[in-house]
Structures are given as C-alpha cells and as structure tokens.
Amino acid sequence: MAPSGLLVTGASFAAFRGLHWGLQLLTTPGSAAQDRWKWRNICVSLVHSLLTGVGALLGLSLYPQMAADPIHGHPPWALVLVAISVGYFLADGADMLWNQTLGQAWELLCHHLVVVSCLSTAILSGHYVGFSVVSLLLELNSTCLHLRKLLLLSRQAPSLAFSVTSWATLATLALFRLVPLGWMSLWLIQQHHQVPIALVILGGTGLVTVGATSITLGVRILVSDVLRSRPRPPIPEHKETKGIRTCCDGEPVTRDDSTLSLKD
C-alpha cells in the first residue's frame, strides 16, 4: 500500500503545483488583479475540493462499508483519493511558503500539518482509509467557502450569487462539516480500544482543531453575510453605513469581516 500511495501523493503534488503555474498564463479578473496569487491559490483549492469532496460522497454512497468498517473496509481507489488530498495539502503548503511570509501563513500551515499527519496514517499503513474518506466530506463545504472567497475577491458582494453562496456555505457547513466531524469524534471515542493511543491522540487533536475552526468560521460568516446584511432604516445625517465605505470614485466597498480561511 505505502509505495503506491506515496507515488500517487507525489503525482498529486506535481499536478497541483503545475495547475497553479498554469493559471499564471490565464487572465485574472480585473477586480481581483491586486491579489493575483490569492485568486490562483483559491482556484486550485476549489479544484481539489470539488474532486475529493464529490469523490468522497460518491464513494461512500457506492461503498458504504467504508463507514461501517472505517479501519479495514475500503476499495483500492479510496486510497488513491486520500493520497490525492495529501498531495494537494503539501502543494498548497509549498505555495504559501513561496508566496507568503511565515507570519502570514503559519495558521493555515499548522492546519495543513495536522491534516497531512492524519491522512498520511492511512497511506502508510493501508488502514483507516474509510475514516479518512469520511473526513473528505468536509471538502464539499470547502467548495462553497472557496466560491464565496472568489466572489469577494471579484467584488461580487453584495449580489444574488454571493447571497446564495453564503447560505449554501452555512448549510453545507452543518451537513458536510459538523455532522461528519461529530460522527468521527463519536466513533473514535467508542472504538478507542481498537486504535493505538498515538493515533487516538493524533486523531483527537485533528478533530478538535478542525471542529473549533469550523464553528468559529460558521459564526463569522453568519454575522458578516446574514446578520449585518439585513436592511436597516436610513440615517439621513450619515453618508456612510456600518460595514460600507465609499472610495474615491464613488464605488461602494464592502468589508469582509469573515477573514478566517479554512482549507481541509
């Protein structure tokens, strides 16, 4: 299992790095021209989320044995899906180190380190692949998160597309992020006697980290996209409203308070 898994991981790393370099040849939307690197980085992340999130959902639908026996029950292609995800997180970490300072990237780098450590257990041992595939359901929510961020970068907020994406983000956060995290936490607690203590600690750390970050992110999006976007009575004596300022050419500029980025 390990040699083939490592080979797929390496190929995935090269493919995602190549995709990022390839996007440099395409034109970045004018509204996002000031942050071309972030636009390309999120586009690559969107491809990964679509690929692994949809793959995990279809895989669990076609092979529910992976959820029934998360340690041993999995088809060969499931390991490939996990290895692809590990290759992406390694490529994304390298991309951040190349284009950002350590102070800017340390939070996401720590997140990536925890995720890679957990998923690599499945690749190296050939076990816990089903458990890892369940964790990839979180990428369905990440797809919405990345779309939301791209809309923000392209100055499409507020808009109907942004509103729909925000609500989809909150819905998938509950269904495909918090529910799988809760299931994995419950399984780990109930089956801790079957799992080496080191893996219990590693898995528990990962679940707590991602869970806390997910809840924080959901609250921030709820506040910034839903609660603060409700219409309020006009205040005649003020030319600016809370959260919106006017730039020199008269264009409204919305403030995005949900700055926490989550890639998992």
C-alpha positions as CSV (number, residue, x, y, z in Angstrom):
1,M,0.0,0.0,0.0
2,A,2.7,2.5,1.0
3,P,4.7,2.6,-2.3
4,S,1.6,3.1,-4.5
5,G,0.1,5.6,-2.0
6,L,3.3,7.6,-1.9
7,L,3.6,7.5,-5.7
8,V,0.0,9.0,-6.1
9,T,0.8,11.6,-3.4
10,G,3.9,12.7,-5.4
11,A,2.0,12.8,-8.6
12,S,-0.8,14.8,-7.0
13,F,1.7,17.3,-5.5
14,A,3.2,17.8,-9.0
15,A,-0.2,18.1,-10.6
16,F,-1.5,20.8,-8.2
17,R,1.8,22.8,-8.4
18,G,1.5,22.5,-12.2
19,L,-2.1,23.7,-12.1
20,H,-1.0,26.8,-10.1
21,W,1.7,27.6,-12.5
22,G,-0.6,27.1,-15.4
23,L,-3.1,29.5,-14.0
24,Q,-0.5,32.2,-14.2
25,L,-0.9,32.1,-18.0
26,L,-4.6,32.9,-17.8
27,T,-6.0,36.4,-17.3
28,T,-7.1,37.3,-13.7
29,P,-10.4,39.2,-13.5
30,G,-9.7,42.9,-13.3
31,S,-11.4,43.2,-9.9
32,A,-9.0,40.6,-8.5
33,A,-5.9,42.0,-10.2
34,Q,-4.5,43.4,-6.9
35,D,-4.2,39.9,-5.5
36,R,-3.5,37.6,-8.4
37,W,-1.7,35.0,-6.2
38,K,-4.6,34.6,-3.8
39,W,-7.0,34.2,-6.8
40,R,-4.9,31.4,-8.3
41,N,-4.4,29.8,-4.9
42,I,-8.1,29.6,-4.2
43,C,-8.9,28.4,-7.7
44,V,-6.5,25.5,-7.2
45,S,-8.1,24.8,-3.8
46,L,-11.6,24.8,-5.5
47,V,-10.4,22.1,-7.9
48,H,-9.2,20.0,-5.0
49,S,-12.4,20.4,-3.0
50,L,-14.6,19.5,-6.0
51,L,-12.5,16.5,-6.8
52,T,-12.2,15.0,-3.3
53,G,-15.5,16.1,-1.9
54,V,-17.6,14.7,-4.7
55,G,-15.4,11.7,-4.8
56,A,-15.9,11.0,-1.1
57,L,-19.6,11.4,-1.3
58,L,-19.9,9.1,-4.3
59,G,-17.5,6.6,-2.8
60,L,-19.4,6.4,0.5
61,S,-22.7,6.1,-1.4
62,L,-21.4,3.2,-3.6
63,Y,-19.3,1.6,-0.9
64,P,-21.0,2.2,2.5
65,Q,-18.7,-0.5,4.0
66,M,-16.1,2.3,4.4
67,A,-18.4,3.9,7.1
68,A,-19.4,0.6,8.6
69,D,-15.7,-0.5,9.0
70,P,-13.6,2.7,8.8
71,I,-10.4,0.7,9.7
72,H,-10.3,-2.1,7.1
73,G,-13.3,-1.7,4.8
74,H,-12.3,0.2,1.6
75,P,-11.8,-0.4,-2.1
76,P,-8.4,0.3,-3.7
77,W,-9.5,3.6,-5.3
78,A,-10.3,5.1,-1.9
79,L,-6.6,5.1,-1.0
80,V,-6.0,7.0,-4.2
81,L,-8.5,9.7,-3.2
82,V,-6.8,10.1,0.1
83,A,-3.3,10.3,-1.5
84,I,-4.5,13.0,-3.9
85,S,-5.7,15.1,-1.0
86,V,-2.4,14.7,0.8
87,G,-0.5,15.8,-2.3
88,Y,-2.7,18.8,-2.6
89,F,-2.1,19.9,1.0
90,L,1.6,19.5,0.6
91,A,1.5,21.5,-2.7
92,D,-0.6,24.2,-1.1
93,G,1.8,24.5,1.9
94,A,4.7,24.9,-0.5
95,D,2.8,27.5,-2.4
96,M,2.1,29.5,0.8
97,L,5.7,29.3,1.9
98,W,6.8,30.5,-1.5
99,N,4.4,33.5,-1.7
100,Q,3.8,34.5,1.9
101,T,5.8,35.1,5.0
102,L,5.7,32.6,7.8
103,G,3.8,35.1,9.9
104,Q,1.1,35.3,7.3
105,A,0.8,31.6,6.6
106,W,1.5,29.9,10.0
107,E,-2.2,29.4,10.9
108,L,-3.0,27.5,7.7
109,L,0.4,25.7,7.7
110,C,-0.4,24.3,11.2
111,H,-3.8,23.2,9.9
112,H,-2.2,21.5,6.8
113,L,0.3,19.8,9.1
114,V,-2.4,18.3,11.2
115,V,-4.4,17.2,8.2
116,V,-1.4,15.7,6.4
117,S,-0.3,13.8,9.6
118,C,-3.8,12.3,10.0
119,L,-4.3,11.3,6.3
120,S,-0.8,10.0,5.9
121,T,-1.5,7.4,8.5
122,A,-4.0,5.8,6.0
123,I,-1.5,5.9,3.2
124,L,1.5,4.5,5.1
125,S,-0.5,1.7,6.9
126,G,-3.3,0.9,4.5
127,H,-5.8,1.1,7.3
128,Y,-8.2,3.8,8.4
129,V,-8.9,4.7,4.8
130,G,-12.6,4.7,5.3
131,F,-12.2,7.1,8.2
132,S,-10.1,9.3,6.0
133,V,-12.7,9.3,3.2
134,V,-15.4,10.3,5.6
135,S,-13.2,13.3,6.6
136,L,-13.0,14.3,2.9
137,L,-16.8,15.1,3.0
138,L,-15.7,18.3,4.6
139,E,-14.4,19.4,1.2
140,L,-18.0,19.8,0.0
141,N,-18.3,22.7,2.4
142,S,-14.8,23.9,1.4
143,T,-16.1,24.2,-2.2
144,C,-18.7,26.7,-1.1
145,L,-16.1,28.5,1.1
146,H,-13.7,28.9,-1.9
147,L,-16.6,30.1,-4.2
148,R,-17.5,32.7,-1.6
149,K,-13.9,33.9,-1.3
150,L,-13.6,34.2,-5.1
151,L,-16.8,36.3,-5.2
152,L,-15.3,38.5,-2.5
153,L,-12.1,38.9,-4.4
154,S,-14.0,39.8,-7.6
155,R,-16.1,42.4,-5.8
156,Q,-19.4,40.5,-6.3
157,A,-20.6,41.2,-2.7
158,P,-23.4,42.0,-2.2
159,S,-25.1,40.2,-5.0
160,L,-27.6,37.4,-5.5
161,A,-24.8,35.0,-6.3
162,F,-23.0,35.9,-3.1
163,S,-26.2,35.5,-1.0
164,V,-26.9,32.1,-2.5
165,T,-23.3,31.1,-1.9
166,S,-23.3,32.3,1.7
167,W,-26.4,30.3,2.5
168,A,-25.0,27.3,0.7
169,T,-21.8,27.7,2.8
170,L,-23.7,27.7,6.0
171,A,-25.9,24.7,5.0
172,T,-23.0,22.6,3.9
173,L,-21.0,23.6,6.9
174,A,-23.7,22.0,9.1
175,L,-24.4,19.0,6.9
176,F,-20.9,18.1,5.5
177,R,-18.6,19.5,8.1
178,L,-20.1,19.4,11.6
179,V,-22.0,16.2,11.1
180,P,-19.0,14.2,9.8
181,L,-16.8,15.7,12.5
182,G,-19.4,14.7,15.1
183,W,-19.6,11.1,13.7
184,M,-15.8,10.8,13.6
185,S,-15.4,12.0,17.1
186,L,-18.1,9.6,18.4
187,W,-16.5,6.7,16.5
188,L,-13.1,7.5,17.9
189,I,-14.5,7.6,21.4
190,Q,-16.4,4.4,21.1
191,Q,-13.6,2.4,19.3
192,H,-10.6,3.9,21.1
193,H,-9.7,0.4,22.4
194,Q,-9.1,-0.7,18.8
195,V,-6.9,2.2,17.9
196,P,-3.3,2.8,19.1
197,I,-3.1,5.5,21.7
198,A,-0.9,7.6,19.5
199,L,-3.5,7.6,16.7
200,V,-6.2,8.4,19.2
201,I,-4.2,11.5,20.3
202,L,-3.4,12.5,16.7
203,G,-7.0,12.0,15.5
204,G,-8.4,13.7,18.5
205,T,-6.1,16.7,18.1
206,G,-7.1,17.0,14.4
207,L,-10.9,16.7,15.2
208,V,-10.7,19.3,17.9
209,T,-8.6,21.7,15.8
210,V,-10.8,21.5,12.7
211,G,-14.0,21.4,14.8
212,A,-13.2,24.6,16.7
213,T,-12.1,26.4,13.5
214,S,-15.3,25.3,11.7
215,I,-17.5,26.6,14.4
216,T,-15.6,29.9,14.5
217,L,-15.8,30.2,10.7
218,G,-19.6,29.5,10.7
219,V,-20.3,32.2,13.3
220,R,-18.2,34.7,11.4
221,I,-20.0,34.0,8.1
222,L,-23.4,34.1,9.8
223,V,-22.6,37.5,11.3
224,S,-20.9,39.1,8.3
225,D,-23.1,37.7,5.5
226,V,-26.5,37.3,7.1
227,L,-27.0,39.4,10.2
228,R,-25.1,42.5,9.0
229,S,-26.6,42.4,5.6
230,R,-30.2,42.9,6.8
231,P,-31.7,46.2,5.6
232,R,-31.7,48.9,8.2
233,P,-33.5,52.2,8.3
234,P,-31.6,55.0,6.6
235,I,-29.8,57.5,8.8
236,P,-30.0,60.9,6.9
237,E,-27.2,62.6,8.8
238,H,-24.6,60.0,7.9
239,K,-23.3,59.3,4.4
240,E,-21.7,56.0,5.4
241,T,-23.3,52.9,6.8
242,K,-21.7,50.4,9.0
243,G,-19.5,48.0,7.1
244,I,-19.6,50.0,3.9
245,R,-17.4,52.8,2.9
246,T,-17.1,54.8,-0.3
247,C,-13.9,55.0,-2.2
248,C,-12.6,57.9,-4.2
249,D,-14.5,57.1,-7.4
250,G,-17.8,56.7,-5.6
251,E,-17.9,52.9,-5.7
252,P,-19.2,51.1,-2.6
253,V,-16.7,48.9,-1.0
254,T,-18.0,46.2,1.4
255,R,-16.0,45.0,4.3
256,D,-15.5,41.3,4.8
257,D,-15.2,40.5,8.5
258,S,-15.0,36.8,7.9
259,T,-11.3,36.7,7.2
260,L,-10.7,33.2,8.6
261,S,-9.8,30.9,5.7
262,L,-10.3,27.2,6.0
263,K,-8.8,24.6,3.8
264,D,-9.4,21.0,4.6
